[in-house]
Amino acid sequence: MSYLLNDPTSFADEMVDGFVLANHELVRRVEGGVARATATPNGEVAVVIGGGSGHYPAFAGLVGQGLAHAAALGNVFASPSAQQAYSVAKSVATPAGVLFTYGNYAGDVLNFDQAQERLIAEGIPCRTVVVTDDISSASDAERGKRRGVAGDLVVFRAAAWAAEQGRSLDEVHDLAQETNERTRTLGVAFSGCTLPGADAPLFSVPEGRMAVGMGIHGEPGIEEAALPTADELGRLLVSRVLEAAGEHDESRVAVILNGLGSVKTEELFVTYRTVAARLETAGLTIVAPEVGEMVTSFEMAGVSLTVTWLDADIEAAWTSPAAAPAYRRGSVRADGDAARLPDEAAASERGYPAASEESRRVARRAAAALHAVRATIDEHVDELGRLDAVAGDGDHGIGMQRGARAAVDAMDATLGFGAGAQSALEAAGDAWADKAGGTSGALWGVALRTLAARLGNDARPDADAIASGVQDAADALGRFGKAERGDKTMLDSLYPFAEALRSNADAGRSLAESWSAAADVCTDAAAATADLLPKIGRARPHAEKSVGTPDPGAFSLALAVTAIAGTLTSTKAETP
């Protein structure tokens, strides 16, 4: 558990503040994360990493020469928002381009992909390498679905070395991708971890047992086994990783024995004796091994083993000098030509396009609806977390709470500037995505912005326009989230809601009547997701565990639209 904190909702921001103060010679604060204290050399590809907080030294601690140029930092166990990823990349980008590289989690992919699209639209070349080293999360035939864990470090090192060699964006991408293809990781856990401010761990492991294949966010392991000795664990990790890797022409390997939070370095050294001996018996030569904490999960007691098969370039990258707050190797060259840059100031006050009085009235009604959403999320936050913990990481309630609160605050602020419905909802969507993080944060941000485009800043939208906007939002979420109906996601309640809203609007019913009837359909559809097997996202590797439990995203959407229905009914005469 976390002993030292203030408000749990501000934990990640306060952590970054302290981190920058403690490492100001190496890093600076930028909007959405941290960057090197010095400017990116002209013509050098910028390597931008990122992920949720709670995994230090990943990701903030891996920013510096020989490693990343910058890191986008999400809330605890939640992906950075698209805005964060974009802002961080912009702070270090050069005309040579940006390489994004991060672990393969649905929220990270969704948000970094949006940031990449925006950068490319602005003329900044951008490519991505998603790390997929966790052998427990999918079969070799489905490697693209595997999670990224401690193998991140080797991929980051390869990308940074190639960039600092002056290689092109395509060459940096290709070396990082090749490194990922050569990397395998397996982790085990002996106990769970507790999010800051929570009164119970996300998961537990029975006394005297070990979860094999546990994910760094508390994703369930693939099996349980008796608690091993250090030697037994070393043999298990090596045998599973070598089996998953198959045959390789190269015999030189990089090795990381990683502690996940509570296992002490001395214990790792005891285990490493056996790891090294078994690898050498298998005919492998270990190059510059790392034993310690590289990717953690608060106080989770666990260990992971990463092995990367080296070629000449990857070995040169792995053994090259580096200087980051949490990772040092060799002696780096002083970057005398790079100017030291200041921390970025907070976002400046923004204006909004002119809006009609009709649209400003709609914005006020929309703000009242979001207040109702925030209230219902606050009421059900623990329940949403429990639903998500069945086969996921248990942070859905906290993420929804952060998002709803931020959206309300942002929307209320716009009203003081006379914003119309579109501007107000766009601000709410950006704030929701930025503060909630994760997959659901990104999807709610997309949904609100898409609906906003239909409302505009001039007209008084009717039931038909709002039904069209909700359908637009559903279609947009399907595209960005790469999900379909039946995948056990938020879409399994959103599509029925959109269709019912359209049907009722076409029948000539008022918005209040249409929305209320569609909310009932949404609630029934959310309940029906209990019978589905998840096909994407963090719950997919343990799909059978979620049978009998509704999808938390579908359930929270039903709560939200039902709360909004109450506001429409109570203000029926004044609502479009």
C-alpha positions as CSV (number, residue, x, y, z in Angstrom):
1,M,0.0,0.0,0.0
2,S,1.0,3.7,-0.4
3,Y,1.9,5.3,3.0
4,L,2.8,8.8,1.7
5,L,0.2,10.6,-0.3
6,N,-2.2,13.5,-0.2
7,D,-5.3,13.4,-2.4
8,P,-5.1,10.1,-4.4
9,T,-6.5,11.9,-7.5
10,S,-3.4,14.2,-7.5
11,F,-0.9,11.5,-6.7
12,A,0.5,11.2,-10.2
13,D,0.8,14.9,-10.8
14,E,2.5,15.4,-7.4
15,M,4.8,12.5,-8.1
16,V,6.0,14.1,-11.4
17,D,6.5,17.5,-9.7
18,G,8.8,15.9,-7.1
19,F,10.6,13.7,-9.7
20,V,11.5,16.8,-11.8
21,L,12.7,18.7,-8.7
22,A,14.9,15.8,-7.7
23,N,16.3,15.4,-11.3
24,H,16.3,18.9,-12.7
25,E,19.8,18.6,-14.2
26,L,18.5,15.7,-16.4
27,V,14.8,16.4,-17.1
28,R,12.3,19.2,-17.3
29,R,8.5,19.3,-16.9
30,V,6.5,19.6,-20.2
31,E,2.8,19.5,-20.7
32,G,1.8,15.8,-20.3
33,G,5.1,14.4,-19.0
34,V,8.8,15.0,-18.9
35,A,11.6,15.6,-21.4
36,R,15.3,15.8,-21.5
37,A,16.6,19.0,-20.0
38,T,18.4,19.8,-23.2
39,A,17.0,20.3,-26.7
40,T,16.9,17.5,-29.2
41,P,19.9,17.9,-31.6
42,N,18.9,19.2,-35.0
43,G,18.2,16.4,-37.4
44,E,17.9,13.7,-34.7
45,V,14.8,11.5,-34.4
46,A,13.1,12.0,-31.1
47,V,12.2,8.8,-29.2
48,V,9.1,9.3,-27.1
49,I,8.0,6.6,-24.6
50,G,5.2,6.6,-22.1
51,G,2.5,4.8,-20.1
52,G,0.7,4.9,-16.8
53,S,2.3,6.0,-13.6
54,G,3.0,3.5,-10.9
55,H,5.8,1.6,-12.7
56,Y,8.9,3.6,-11.9
57,P,11.6,3.7,-13.2
58,A,9.4,3.2,-16.2
59,F,8.7,5.7,-17.7
60,A,9.9,9.0,-16.3
61,G,13.2,7.5,-15.0
62,L,14.2,6.4,-18.5
63,V,14.4,9.8,-20.1
64,G,18.0,11.0,-20.8
65,Q,21.0,10.5,-23.1
66,G,21.1,7.0,-24.4
67,L,17.5,6.6,-23.6
68,A,14.2,8.4,-24.4
69,H,14.0,12.1,-25.4
70,A,10.7,12.4,-23.5
71,A,8.0,10.4,-21.7
72,A,4.2,10.9,-21.7
73,L,2.9,10.0,-18.2
74,G,-0.6,9.0,-17.5
75,N,-2.4,8.6,-14.2
76,V,-1.8,5.6,-12.0
77,F,-2.0,2.4,-14.2
78,A,-3.8,4.5,-16.9
79,S,-2.4,5.4,-20.4
80,P,-1.5,9.0,-21.2
81,S,-4.2,10.9,-23.1
82,A,-3.8,11.7,-26.8
83,Q,-3.2,15.3,-25.8
84,Q,-0.4,14.3,-23.4
85,A,1.3,12.2,-26.0
86,Y,1.0,14.9,-28.6
87,S,2.2,17.7,-26.3
88,V,5.2,15.7,-25.1
89,A,6.2,14.7,-28.6
90,K,5.9,18.3,-29.8
91,S,8.2,19.4,-27.1
92,V,11.1,17.3,-28.4
93,A,10.3,16.8,-32.1
94,T,12.7,17.8,-34.9
95,P,12.1,17.7,-38.7
96,A,13.7,14.2,-38.6
97,G,10.5,12.9,-36.9
98,V,9.3,11.1,-33.8
99,L,9.3,7.5,-32.9
100,F,6.7,6.5,-30.3
101,T,7.4,3.2,-28.5
102,Y,5.5,1.9,-25.5
103,G,3.9,-1.3,-24.1
104,N,1.0,-2.9,-26.0
105,Y,-2.1,-1.9,-24.0
106,A,-5.4,-0.9,-25.6
107,G,-5.5,2.6,-24.0
108,D,-1.9,3.4,-24.9
109,V,-2.4,2.3,-28.5
110,L,-5.6,4.3,-28.9
111,N,-4.1,7.5,-27.5
112,F,-0.7,7.4,-29.0
113,D,-2.2,6.5,-32.4
114,Q,-4.4,9.7,-32.2
115,A,-1.3,11.7,-31.3
116,Q,0.6,10.2,-34.2
117,E,-2.2,11.1,-36.6
118,R,-2.1,14.7,-35.4
119,L,1.7,15.0,-35.7
120,I,1.6,13.7,-39.2
121,A,-1.2,16.1,-40.2
122,E,1.1,18.9,-39.0
123,G,4.0,17.7,-41.1
124,I,6.0,15.9,-38.4
125,P,7.0,12.4,-39.6
126,C,6.0,9.8,-36.9
127,R,6.2,6.0,-36.6
128,T,5.4,3.6,-33.7
129,V,6.9,0.4,-32.3
130,V,4.6,-1.3,-29.8
131,V,6.4,-3.6,-27.4
132,T,5.0,-7.1,-27.1
133,D,7.5,-9.2,-25.0
134,D,5.2,-10.8,-22.4
135,I,4.9,-14.5,-23.5
136,S,2.1,-15.2,-21.0
137,S,-0.4,-12.8,-22.6
138,A,-0.9,-14.5,-26.0
139,S,0.5,-17.3,-28.1
140,D,3.4,-16.9,-30.4
141,A,0.9,-17.0,-33.3
142,E,-0.8,-13.9,-31.8
143,R,2.3,-12.0,-30.8
144,G,0.7,-8.8,-31.8
145,K,-1.7,-9.2,-28.9
146,R,1.0,-9.7,-26.2
147,R,1.6,-7.1,-23.5
148,G,4.7,-5.0,-23.2
149,V,6.5,-5.4,-19.9
150,A,10.2,-5.2,-18.9
151,G,11.3,-5.8,-22.4
152,D,10.5,-2.1,-22.9
153,L,13.9,-1.2,-21.7
154,V,15.8,-3.1,-24.4
155,V,13.6,-1.7,-27.1
156,F,13.9,1.9,-25.8
157,R,17.7,1.5,-25.7
158,A,17.9,0.3,-29.3
159,A,15.7,3.1,-30.6
160,A,17.6,5.8,-28.7
161,W,21.0,4.5,-29.8
162,A,19.9,4.4,-33.5
163,A,18.5,8.0,-33.1
164,E,21.7,9.3,-31.6
165,Q,23.7,7.6,-34.4
166,G,21.9,10.0,-36.8
167,R,19.8,7.2,-38.4
168,S,16.6,8.0,-40.3
169,L,13.2,7.6,-38.7
170,D,12.6,4.4,-40.8
171,E,16.0,3.0,-39.6
172,V,15.3,3.9,-36.0
173,H,11.9,2.2,-36.3
174,D,13.3,-0.9,-37.9
175,L,16.0,-1.5,-35.3
176,A,13.5,-1.0,-32.4
177,Q,11.0,-3.4,-34.1
178,E,13.7,-6.0,-34.7
179,T,14.7,-5.7,-31.0
180,N,11.1,-6.3,-30.0
181,E,10.9,-9.4,-32.2
182,R,14.0,-10.8,-30.4
183,T,12.7,-10.1,-26.9
184,R,10.8,-12.5,-24.5
185,T,9.6,-11.9,-20.9
186,L,7.9,-14.0,-18.3
187,G,6.8,-12.7,-14.9
188,V,5.5,-14.2,-11.7
189,A,3.8,-12.6,-8.6
190,F,3.6,-13.6,-5.0
191,S,1.2,-10.9,-3.9
192,G,-0.9,-8.0,-5.2
193,C,-0.6,-4.3,-5.2
194,T,-2.8,-1.5,-3.9
195,L,-3.5,1.7,-5.8
196,P,-2.8,5.0,-3.8
197,G,-5.8,5.7,-1.6
198,A,-7.4,2.3,-2.0
199,D,-8.1,0.1,1.0
200,A,-7.6,-3.2,-0.6
201,P,-5.2,-4.7,-3.2
202,L,-6.2,-5.1,-6.8
203,F,-5.8,-8.9,-6.5
204,S,-4.4,-11.4,-4.1
205,V,-2.4,-14.6,-4.4
206,P,-3.1,-17.5,-2.0
207,E,-0.7,-17.9,0.8
208,G,2.2,-20.1,-0.2
209,R,1.3,-19.9,-3.9
210,M,2.7,-18.1,-7.0
211,A,0.8,-16.6,-10.0
212,V,2.7,-17.4,-13.2
213,G,2.3,-14.8,-16.0
214,M,0.9,-12.0,-13.9
215,G,0.7,-8.6,-15.6
216,I,2.1,-5.4,-14.3
217,H,-1.4,-3.9,-13.7
218,G,-2.6,-6.9,-11.9
219,E,-3.9,-8.9,-14.9
220,P,-4.4,-12.5,-13.7
221,G,-1.7,-15.0,-14.3
222,I,-2.1,-18.0,-16.6
223,E,-1.6,-20.5,-13.8
224,E,-0.8,-21.0,-10.1
225,A,2.1,-23.0,-8.6
226,A,3.5,-23.7,-5.2
227,L,5.8,-20.9,-3.9
228,P,9.3,-22.0,-5.2
229,T,12.8,-21.6,-3.9
230,A,15.0,-19.1,-5.6
231,D,16.7,-21.8,-7.6
232,E,13.4,-23.4,-8.6
233,L,12.1,-20.0,-9.8
234,G,15.3,-19.3,-11.8
235,R,14.9,-22.7,-13.6
236,L,11.2,-22.1,-14.3
237,L,11.8,-18.6,-15.8
238,V,14.6,-19.7,-18.0
239,S,12.9,-22.8,-19.3
240,R,9.7,-21.0,-20.1
241,V,11.4,-18.1,-21.8
242,L,13.7,-20.3,-23.9
243,E,10.8,-22.5,-24.9
244,A,8.8,-19.5,-26.0
245,A,11.8,-18.1,-28.0
246,G,12.5,-21.1,-30.1
247,E,15.7,-21.3,-32.2
248,H,17.9,-18.3,-32.7
249,D,21.1,-18.0,-34.8
250,E,22.7,-15.7,-32.3
251,S,24.0,-16.9,-28.9
252,R,24.7,-13.6,-27.2
253,V,21.8,-12.3,-25.1
254,A,20.8,-9.3,-23.0
255,V,19.2,-10.3,-19.7
256,I,17.1,-8.4,-17.3
257,L,16.0,-9.9,-13.9
258,N,13.4,-7.4,-12.8
259,G,11.8,-6.8,-9.4
260,L,8.2,-5.7,-9.5
261,G,8.2,-3.7,-6.3
262,S,8.6,-5.7,-3.0
263,V,11.2,-8.3,-3.9
264,K,14.5,-7.0,-2.7
265,T,17.6,-6.7,-4.9
266,E,19.4,-9.2,-2.7
267,E,16.7,-11.8,-3.4
268,L,17.1,-11.1,-7.1
269,F,20.8,-11.7,-6.9
270,V,20.2,-15.1,-5.3
271,T,17.8,-16.0,-8.1
272,Y,20.2,-14.6,-10.8
273,R,22.8,-17.2,-9.9
274,T,20.6,-19.9,-11.3
275,V,19.3,-17.8,-14.2
276,A,22.9,-17.2,-15.4
277,A,23.9,-20.8,-14.9
278,R,20.9,-22.1,-16.9
279,L,21.4,-19.7,-19.7
280,E,25.1,-20.5,-20.0
281,T,24.3,-24.2,-20.0
282,A,21.9,-23.6,-22.9
283,G,24.9,-22.2,-24.8
284,L,24.1,-18.5,-24.4
285,T,26.6,-15.7,-23.6
286,I,25.1,-13.0,-21.3
287,V,26.0,-9.4,-22.2
288,A,25.8,-6.6,-19.6
289,P,23.0,-8.1,-17.5
290,E,20.7,-5.9,-15.5
291,V,19.4,-7.1,-12.0
292,G,17.1,-4.7,-10.2
293,E,13.9,-2.7,-10.6
294,M,13.2,-1.7,-14.2
295,V,9.4,-1.9,-14.4
296,T,7.5,-2.1,-11.2
297,S,3.9,-2.2,-10.0
298,F,3.8,-0.3,-6.6
299,E,4.4,-2.9,-3.9
300,M,3.6,-6.0,-6.0
301,A,5.8,-8.9,-4.9
302,G,7.0,-10.4,-8.1
303,V,9.9,-11.1,-10.5
304,S,10.2,-11.1,-14.3
305,L,12.9,-12.4,-16.6
306,T,13.6,-10.8,-20.0
307,V,16.0,-12.2,-22.6
308,T,16.9,-10.5,-25.9
309,W,18.9,-12.2,-28.6
310,L,21.5,-9.7,-29.8
311,D,22.8,-8.9,-33.2
312,A,25.7,-6.4,-33.7
313,D,23.5,-3.3,-33.7
314,I,21.3,-4.3,-30.8
315,E,24.4,-5.3,-28.7
316,A,26.0,-1.9,-29.5
317,A,22.8,-0.2,-28.4
318,W,22.5,-2.3,-25.2
319,T,26.1,-1.6,-24.1
320,S,26.2,2.1,-25.1
321,P,26.5,4.8,-22.5
322,A,23.3,6.2,-21.0
323,A,22.5,8.8,-18.4
324,A,18.9,8.9,-17.1
325,P,17.5,9.5,-13.6
326,A,17.0,5.8,-13.0
327,Y,19.5,4.2,-15.4
328,R,23.2,4.8,-15.9
329,R,25.8,3.0,-18.0
330,G,29.2,4.2,-19.0
331,S,30.0,7.8,-19.5
332,V,27.9,9.9,-21.9
333,R,29.3,12.7,-24.0
334,A,28.5,16.2,-22.7
335,D,25.8,17.6,-25.0
336,G,27.4,21.1,-25.3
337,D,25.6,22.1,-28.4
338,A,22.2,21.5,-27.0
339,A,20.5,24.4,-25.2
340,R,19.0,23.7,-21.8
341,L,15.3,24.4,-21.9
342,P,13.0,25.6,-19.2
343,D,10.0,23.8,-17.8
344,E,6.8,24.6,-19.7
345,A,4.3,26.9,-18.0
346,A,0.8,25.7,-17.4
347,A,-1.6,25.9,-20.3
348,S,-2.7,29.5,-21.1
349,E,-6.2,30.8,-20.9
350,R,-8.1,30.2,-24.2
351,G,-10.9,31.9,-25.9
352,Y,-13.9,30.3,-27.6
353,P,-15.7,31.0,-30.9
354,A,-18.7,33.2,-30.8
355,A,-21.9,31.3,-30.0
356,S,-25.6,32.0,-30.2
357,E,-27.7,32.4,-27.1
358,E,-29.5,29.2,-28.1
359,S,-26.3,27.3,-28.2
360,R,-25.1,28.8,-24.9
361,R,-28.3,27.6,-23.3
362,V,-27.7,24.1,-24.7
363,A,-24.2,24.2,-23.2
364,R,-25.7,25.0,-19.8
365,R,-28.0,22.0,-20.1
366,A,-25.2,19.8,-21.2
367,A,-23.2,20.9,-18.2
368,A,-26.1,20.0,-15.9
369,A,-26.1,16.5,-17.6
370,L,-22.4,16.1,-16.9
371,H,-22.9,17.0,-13.3
372,A,-25.4,14.2,-13.1
373,V,-22.9,11.8,-14.7
374,R,-20.2,12.8,-12.2
375,A,-22.6,12.2,-9.3
376,T,-23.6,8.8,-10.4
377,I,-20.0,7.8,-11.1
378,D,-19.0,9.0,-7.7
379,E,-21.8,6.8,-6.2
380,H,-20.8,3.7,-8.1
381,V,-17.0,4.1,-8.3
382,D,-16.2,1.1,-6.0
383,E,-18.7,-1.1,-7.9
384,L,-17.1,-0.2,-11.2
385,G,-13.6,-1.0,-9.8
386,R,-14.9,-4.4,-8.6
387,L,-16.3,-5.2,-12.0
388,D,-13.1,-4.3,-13.7
389,A,-11.0,-6.3,-11.3
390,V,-12.7,-9.6,-12.3
391,A,-10.5,-9.9,-15.4
392,G,-8.8,-6.5,-15.8
393,D,-6.8,-4.2,-13.6
394,G,-9.5,-2.7,-11.4
395,D,-9.0,0.9,-12.3
396,H,-12.1,1.6,-14.3
397,G,-14.0,3.3,-11.5
398,I,-11.1,5.5,-10.6
399,G,-10.5,6.4,-14.2
400,M,-14.2,7.2,-14.8
401,Q,-14.2,9.3,-11.6
402,R,-11.2,11.3,-12.7
403,G,-12.6,11.8,-16.2
404,A,-16.1,12.9,-15.1
405,R,-14.7,15.3,-12.5
406,A,-12.3,16.9,-15.0
407,A,-14.9,17.1,-17.7
408,V,-17.3,18.9,-15.3
409,D,-14.7,21.4,-14.2
410,A,-13.6,22.1,-17.8
411,M,-17.1,22.5,-19.0
412,D,-18.1,24.8,-16.1
413,A,-15.1,27.0,-16.9
414,T,-16.1,27.4,-20.5
415,L,-19.5,28.7,-19.5
416,G,-17.9,31.8,-18.0
417,F,-16.5,32.6,-21.4
418,G,-19.9,32.3,-23.1
419,A,-19.0,29.1,-24.9
420,G,-21.5,27.4,-27.1
421,A,-22.4,23.7,-27.0
422,Q,-19.7,22.6,-29.3
423,S,-16.9,24.4,-27.6
424,A,-18.1,23.4,-24.1
425,L,-18.4,19.7,-25.0
426,E,-15.0,19.7,-26.8
427,A,-13.4,21.1,-23.7
428,A,-15.1,18.5,-21.6
429,G,-14.0,15.7,-23.9
430,D,-10.4,16.9,-23.9
431,A,-10.4,17.1,-20.1
432,W,-12.0,13.7,-19.7
433,A,-9.4,12.0,-22.0
434,D,-6.5,13.9,-20.4
435,K,-7.3,13.2,-16.8
436,A,-8.9,9.8,-17.0
437,G,-6.3,8.2,-19.2
438,G,-6.6,4.6,-20.2
439,T,-8.9,3.2,-22.9
440,S,-12.2,4.4,-21.4
441,G,-10.8,7.9,-21.0
442,A,-9.8,8.1,-24.6
443,L,-13.1,6.7,-25.8
444,W,-15.2,9.1,-23.7
445,G,-13.0,12.0,-25.1
446,V,-13.6,10.9,-28.7
447,A,-17.4,10.4,-28.0
448,L,-17.9,13.9,-26.5
449,R,-15.9,15.7,-29.2
450,T,-17.7,13.8,-31.9
451,L,-21.1,14.7,-30.4
452,A,-19.9,18.3,-30.1
453,A,-19.3,18.5,-33.8
454,R,-23.0,17.7,-34.4
455,L,-24.2,20.3,-31.9
456,G,-22.2,23.3,-33.2
457,N,-22.1,26.7,-31.6
458,D,-25.1,28.3,-33.4
459,A,-28.2,26.1,-33.7
460,R,-30.5,24.7,-31.1
461,P,-30.2,21.0,-31.8
462,D,-33.3,18.8,-31.8
463,A,-33.8,15.1,-31.0
464,D,-32.8,14.2,-34.6
465,A,-29.5,16.1,-34.4
466,I,-28.6,14.6,-31.0
467,A,-29.5,11.0,-32.2
468,S,-27.2,11.6,-35.2
469,G,-24.4,12.9,-33.0
470,V,-24.7,9.8,-30.7
471,Q,-24.5,7.5,-33.7
472,D,-21.5,9.5,-35.0
473,A,-19.9,8.9,-31.6
474,A,-20.6,5.2,-31.7
475,D,-19.1,4.9,-35.1
476,A,-16.0,6.9,-34.1
477,L,-15.4,4.7,-31.1
478,G,-15.6,1.6,-33.2
479,R,-12.9,3.0,-35.5
480,F,-10.6,4.3,-32.9
481,G,-11.0,1.4,-30.4
482,K,-10.8,-1.2,-33.2
483,A,-13.8,-3.0,-31.5
484,E,-17.0,-4.5,-32.9
485,R,-20.3,-5.4,-31.4
486,G,-20.0,-8.6,-29.4
487,D,-16.4,-8.0,-28.3
488,K,-17.6,-7.2,-24.7
489,T,-16.8,-3.5,-24.7
490,M,-18.6,-0.2,-24.1
491,L,-19.9,-0.5,-27.7
492,D,-22.2,-3.4,-26.7
493,S,-24.3,-0.9,-24.9
494,L,-23.6,2.2,-26.9
495,Y,-24.7,0.8,-30.3
496,P,-28.1,-0.3,-28.9
497,F,-28.5,3.1,-27.2
498,A,-27.7,4.9,-30.4
499,E,-30.1,2.8,-32.4
500,A,-32.9,3.2,-29.9
501,L,-32.4,6.9,-29.8
502,R,-32.6,7.1,-33.5
503,S,-35.7,5.0,-33.7
504,N,-37.5,7.1,-31.1
505,A,-36.5,10.4,-32.8
506,D,-37.7,9.1,-36.1
507,A,-41.0,8.3,-34.4
508,G,-41.4,12.0,-33.5
509,R,-40.8,11.6,-29.8
510,S,-39.1,14.5,-27.8
511,L,-35.5,14.3,-26.8
512,A,-36.4,13.7,-23.2
513,E,-38.8,10.8,-24.1
514,S,-36.3,9.4,-26.7
515,W,-33.4,9.5,-24.4
516,S,-35.2,8.0,-21.4
517,A,-36.4,5.0,-23.6
518,A,-33.0,4.5,-25.1
519,A,-31.4,4.6,-21.6
520,D,-33.5,1.6,-20.7
521,V,-32.3,-0.2,-23.8
522,C,-28.7,0.7,-22.9
523,T,-29.1,-0.7,-19.4
524,D,-30.5,-4.0,-20.7
525,A,-27.7,-4.2,-23.2
526,A,-25.1,-3.6,-20.6
527,A,-26.5,-6.3,-18.4
528,A,-26.4,-8.7,-21.4
529,T,-22.7,-8.3,-21.7
530,A,-22.3,-10.6,-18.8
531,D,-22.8,-13.5,-21.2
532,L,-20.1,-12.4,-23.6
533,L,-16.4,-13.3,-23.8
534,P,-14.0,-10.3,-24.1
535,K,-12.1,-10.4,-27.4
536,I,-9.9,-7.3,-27.0
537,G,-8.3,-5.3,-24.2
538,R,-6.8,-6.4,-20.9
539,A,-9.5,-8.8,-20.0
540,R,-9.0,-10.9,-23.2
541,P,-6.2,-13.2,-21.9
542,H,-8.5,-14.4,-19.1
543,A,-11.8,-14.1,-21.0
544,E,-13.5,-17.0,-19.1
545,K,-13.1,-15.2,-15.8
546,S,-15.4,-12.4,-17.0
547,V,-18.3,-14.6,-17.9
548,G,-21.2,-13.8,-15.6
549,T,-20.0,-10.2,-15.0
550,P,-21.1,-7.3,-17.2
551,D,-18.4,-5.3,-19.0
552,P,-17.5,-2.3,-16.8
553,G,-17.4,0.1,-19.7
554,A,-20.8,-0.9,-21.0
555,F,-22.2,-0.7,-17.4
556,S,-20.7,2.7,-16.7
557,L,-22.2,4.1,-20.0
558,A,-25.6,2.8,-18.9
559,L,-25.2,4.6,-15.6
560,A,-24.2,7.8,-17.3
561,V,-27.1,7.9,-19.9
562,T,-29.6,7.0,-17.2
563,A,-28.4,9.9,-15.1
564,I,-28.6,12.2,-18.1
565,A,-32.2,11.1,-18.7
566,G,-33.1,12.4,-15.3
567,T,-31.8,15.8,-16.1
568,L,-33.7,15.9,-19.4
569,T,-37.0,14.9,-17.8
570,S,-36.6,17.5,-15.0
571,T,-35.9,20.3,-17.5
572,K,-38.2,19.0,-20.2
573,A,-39.8,22.3,-21.2
574,E,-36.4,24.0,-21.8
575,T,-34.5,21.2,-23.3
576,P,-34.2,20.9,-27.1
